[in-house]
Amino acid sequence: MNKQIVLASRPTGEPLAGNFRLVEAPLPELAAGEVLVRHHYLSLDPYMRGRMNEGRSYAEAQRLNEVMVGATVGEVVASRSAHFQVGDQVVGMGGWQEYQLLDGDRRGALRKLDRSPIPLPAYLGVVGMPGITAWYGLLQVIAPQPGETIVVSAACGAVGSVVGQLARLRGCRAVGIAGGPEKCRVVVEEFGFDACIDYQQHPDTRSLAAALGAACPRGIDGDFENVGGRILDAVMLRCNSFARIALCGMIAGYNGEAIPLSAPQLILVNRMKIEGFIVSEHMERWPEALHELTRLVAEGRLKYRESIAQGIESAPDAFIGLFKGRNLGKQLVRLI
Amino acid sequence: MNKQIVLASRPTGEPLAGNFRLVEAPLPELAAGEVLVRHHYLSLDPYMRGRMNEGRSYAEAQRLNEVMVGATVGEVVASRSAHFQVGDQVVGMGGWQEYQLLDGDRRGALRKLDRSPIPLPAYLGVVGMPGITAWYGLLQVIAPQPGETIVVSAACGAVGSVVGQLARLRGCRAVGIAGGPEKCRVVVEEFGFDACIDYQQHPDTRSLAAALGAACPRGIDGDFENVGGRILDAVMLRCNSFARIALCGMIAGYNGEAIPLSAPQLILVNRMKIEGFIVSEHMERWPEALHELTRLVAEGRLKYRESIAQGIESAPDAFIGLFKGRNLGKQLVRLI
């Protein structure tokens, strides 16, 4: 049997447990060309919240009563495809389920992993889509110069932690924003950022801007934005002329909260650039990004942390936790 | 005697007549190397409002009790400089006064105009800073492709009118936003835009967005933004994926009004780029821009309109009128 989580109903604000439903489906027989993958880990990411809404966004909406979308790593346990053998480790978009049956000929659906010193779940984080997102947004959108100051929100997360480390490796000052003393400690002590600000200690924009001012004595040249709302407002108050903001996420508004940008005139006054991007639209850069990220992880120069929930049944609650800041590092669900 | 307008006090909101003071100063004798220019026309531009505030912006603040800053065209009436002769027509930053005495050796302070078929005041508008602003923001920031739809606010103004015409010449659909039926008529009938929306007929964002939707059946690919506030909010609701916004001005907020951007998440959802720019930081492109603009005006392919106030005494009121939308086209003051 294959346990699956399907979208039972669309959330109106924060996602709730009742929006999901656990179902069990029998494992079908393999047809010619098909591959059966047993998932070892499922990735939970904030973007999934957007898919749960009805209607047009940059991606198609998640359909009701279908298996929730999501990246997975696992192992081929049965194959009638010439491209895959039993035992192959693969990364794909297998969704919130224990097994996936798919056509082995479908280009790009499954990527075979070389045996590497890097643990399998890292392919969902630091050497997967989140890591590449950090790489692309920092290097291609912000394009930092040595000596510049780069700020990143959700700095302890799967994306933010990579942004700051790559910025440091490029000779920049890296300043994180995260929620709570433990995350801030990890950001500085484990990920090696120059400083990290606990936004929970700064409930208003002015106070947060003052803390950013202290942490960024030469102002902010680049901002990798994962949160939006008052976090972004405060960052903008400290931006230098010609600052670049890579808009990667606005988790502050994912559940429908209004998140106006208070002072867009600063974009003009400081001749700033704000650019939104989605890493899946830049697949041509993935090999280059993966090459660098894999090398850095293998060399021990790029650190990562994971929060791991156990069992497919735990996925909805772990997902809900993303929006409450409960995870520290990449949120995964272990399925084995 | 030289009549001058100085900044008497800093406005707290809208500029008022009392913020300015008319003074008379005797014309000094020329020292060796100096040039005396009699101004024929003074340019009034929204950016001057920003200079009237205290404190840091991208430019130095206008000093109290000093002649208001401003671009001027005029004629050399006395010269002890080898670089200028009596009768030379010149464009410079002479300020709100009838005459300017300056060092003829100061590089870039005065630009001599070739005798051309283009009338002198046009060098303050369509073939001056406003025209180059339009050229730079449209071609370098938005970089429109043939067939795209370009929207510009303050479409009847010195900058906006050039944006739409250049967009049309590049094979784009040009849609203006302006205040009142007469301006909208001029934008379409004289400047040749495909459509123009009267924002006064659409007091809320939703209604304005609906009108934009009707005028832009294929959505908006580029926005040259001069106004901000609810105008920009409505434009963003109609932007296509990968739309570019060149942020040139936000006159809606020049007098201190709050002008939050309501839905910055659209920058992410639509992978947009918003970029602020100031044309005086891109002087390396001015010759190329002036060459094209001058040619187009000479060929009759680039139209412009002027609102002309008479006499230096009228400058404050004409300037105040800029923020009330009283001008139609480039606002000038004739000083001869």
Chai-1 contact restraints between the chains, C-beta under 6 A:
chainA,res_idxA,chainB,res_idxB,connection_type,confidence,min_distance_angstrom,max_distance_angstrom,comment,restraint_id
A,S57,B,V269,contact,1.0,0.0,6.0,A-B,restraint_1
A,Y58,B,V269,contact,1.0,0.0,6.0,A-B,restraint_2
A,L247,B,I267,contact,1.0,0.0,6.0,A-B,restraint_3
A,L247,B,L268,contact,1.0,0.0,6.0,A-B,restraint_4
A,M250,B,Q265,contact,1.0,0.0,6.0,A-B,restraint_5
A,M250,B,L268,contact,1.0,0.0,6.0,A-B,restraint_6
A,G253,B,Q265,contact,1.0,0.0,6.0,A-B,restraint_7
A,P260,B,P260,contact,1.0,0.0,6.0,A-B,restraint_8
A,P260,B,S262,contact,1.0,0.0,6.0,A-B,restraint_9
A,L261,B,L261,contact,1.0,0.0,6.0,A-B,restraint_10
A,L261,B,P264,contact,1.0,0.0,6.0,A-B,restraint_11
A,S262,B,P260,contact,1.0,0.0,6.0,A-B,restraint_12
A,P264,B,L261,contact,1.0,0.0,6.0,A-B,restraint_13
A,Q265,B,M250,contact,1.0,0.0,6.0,A-B,restraint_14
A,Q265,B,G253,contact,1.0,0.0,6.0,A-B,restraint_15
A,I267,B,L247,contact,1.0,0.0,6.0,A-B,restraint_16
A,I267,B,I274,contact,1.0,0.0,6.0,A-B,restraint_17
A,I267,B,G276,contact,1.0,0.0,6.0,A-B,restraint_18
A,L268,B,L247,contact,1.0,0.0,6.0,A-B,restraint_19
A,L268,B,M250,contact,1.0,0.0,6.0,A-B,restraint_20
A,L268,B,G276,contact,1.0,0.0,6.0,A-B,restraint_21
A,V269,B,S57,contact,1.0,0.0,6.0,A-B,restraint_22
A,V269,B,Y58,contact,1.0,0.0,6.0,A-B,restraint_23
A,R271,B,G276,contact,1.0,0.0,6.0,A-B,restraint_24
A,R271,B,F277,contact,1.0,0.0,6.0,A-B,restraint_25
A,R271,B,I278,contact,1.0,0.0,6.0,A-B,restraint_26
A,M272,B,G276,contact,1.0,0.0,6.0,A-B,restraint_27
A,K273,B,E275,contact,1.0,0.0,6.0,A-B,restraint_28
A,I274,B,I267,contact,1.0,0.0,6.0,A-B,restraint_29
A,I274,B,I274,contact,1.0,0.0,6.0,A-B,restraint_30
A,E275,B,K273,contact,1.0,0.0,6.0,A-B,restraint_31
A,G276,B,I267,contact,1.0,0.0,6.0,A-B,restraint_32
A,G276,B,L268,contact,1.0,0.0,6.0,A-B,restraint_33
A,G276,B,R271,contact,1.0,0.0,6.0,A-B,restraint_34
A,G276,B,M272,contact,1.0,0.0,6.0,A-B,restraint_35
A,F277,B,R271,contact,1.0,0.0,6.0,A-B,restraint_36
A,I278,B,R271,contact,1.0,0.0,6.0,A-B,restraint_37
